[in-house]
Amino acid sequence: MLNQTTRQHWMSVMAKSSAETLIALSDKYVNSHPFETIRAAEVGLTQVRGRMGGTGSQFNVGDMTITRCVVRSPEGHYGHSYIMGRNKDHATRAATLDAMLQDQIHQSLLMEKIIQPLAQDLAIKKVQKADTVAQTKVNFFTLVRGED
């Protein structure tokens, strides 16, 4: 039985990874499998919402371009993807891998060879970005004048 949290994890990792890396890591696993295209990769917009202070009232930030795709594997698994931006190849490959990862035959190999390296790469980039941001941090303080 497929765990929903596990699927959310691999879909998130594929969506956040660079298209070039995802395609390079998965070429030898995906190219030999035929997939039926249910919804070809298409570009569209979605509304992005935010919260004031992270917890306050919601407001519309603006629109964001996304690319989505749906495929079906010969075993009958449906693969879905939603990718930020306009990269149709990225969306198609992520949907294809999602369908393959749902099959127990391919899941452990693909998790080891594709998803784990991508997740490690994303973690390294997150730490590097946090270090870069921390270098520009400014601490503000207020001097209180005494009462005369």
C-alpha angles and dihedrals in degrees: 000000000000116000112227093215091053092051092047088052096053093043090051092048092050093046094050097043124091115267093231094055094044093050094044093051095046104040097097093047100044106037095072094054122083116221131188114228109229096172115010116225108283133178122231145145133261130191115248117210131193139185126234107251089357093281106045134085119330121248135177111257095185143265126314128198115238135176120213134188139176126199135171124220123220087254090059100254116143117220120202133187138181113188127185109241134014104298107130093179090055092050093047093049093047091051091048092051091046089057092046093047090057089063111085090215093065102025103088094044094048092045090053099042102035117012099043095049090047091049091049090049091051091049091052091049091049091054091047091051092048090052091050092049092046090058090062096046115129122199114211122201136177125225112218116214117220122249113255 
